[in-house]
Amino acid sequence: MPEIKRTLDQLKAGESGVVLGYEGEEDLHYRLKELGLVKGTSVLVKRLAPLGDPMEIILRGYSLSIRKQDAAKILVRKNEETL
């Protein structure tokens, strides 16, 4: 089965995935890495704000709110099972 790559903003509440890399400008890459969103990190989308932005994700044992426009730059592989 081929690996389907998508961006973090495409995941729905309750879906999880693994960070594969980044798109876009380098400055954003450094900021995301400082927040713990490094390659291989598992993330779970906990919930979305009423209008969909920002989104709350859980990674490395803590919750992080991230703007959809930033989440659209994070490449993920969606896990087959949702948590």
N, C-alpha and C positions, 0 to 999 in steps of 0.2 A: 504494500500500500504506500503510495507516494506521500511524502511529508508535505503538508499544506502550511505554507507560511502566511501569516497575516500580521496585522498590527494590533497592539494592545487595546486600542479603542474599539476594535471590532468584537471583542469578547463581551458577553452579557453577564449580568449579575449571576453569581454562582458558578461561572465557568473558570477554568484554570489553565495555565500554560507555563511555558519555560521561555525565558528571554534568550533570543538567538543573536541579537545585535541591534544596530541603530541605523536610521536614515537621517539625512539632513545635516545641519551644521555641527561642527566639532564642539563648540562651546556647550551645546545642549548635552552632548555625549558625556562630557566630564561631569556636568551637574547630575545627570541621571546615575552615573556610576557612584558619585558621592552619596547618593540617596540609597544605595544598595542594589540598584537595578543593573547588575553585571551579568554577563553571558553565563547561562546555566542556572540562573536563579528562578525558582518556582514562584509564581504569583497567582493569587486568587482574587477575582473581582468580587468584592463584598457587596457593594451597592453603587447605584448611580444617583446623582442629585435629580430632583424632579424634572429638570429640563435636560438631563443627561450630562451636565458638566458642572463641577468636576466629578471624577469617579474615585471611589475609595477602593484601594487594593490592599491585600495583606501579603507581606513578604518578610522573610527572615524574622518572624515573630512580632512584627509591628504593623500597624495600619498607616497607610500613606494616601493622602488625597493628591490627585494629579489632574492637571487640565487635559481635556480630550485632545487638544492640539499638540501637546507634548506626548501623550500616549500614542498618537498616530505616527510618531517617529520611532517607536520601539517595536522591533520585529519579534514575534513570538510564535512558538509552535503550540497549538491548542492541545491540551490533554484530552484523550478520548473520554475519560470519565470525569464528570463534574463532582465537586466536593459538596 
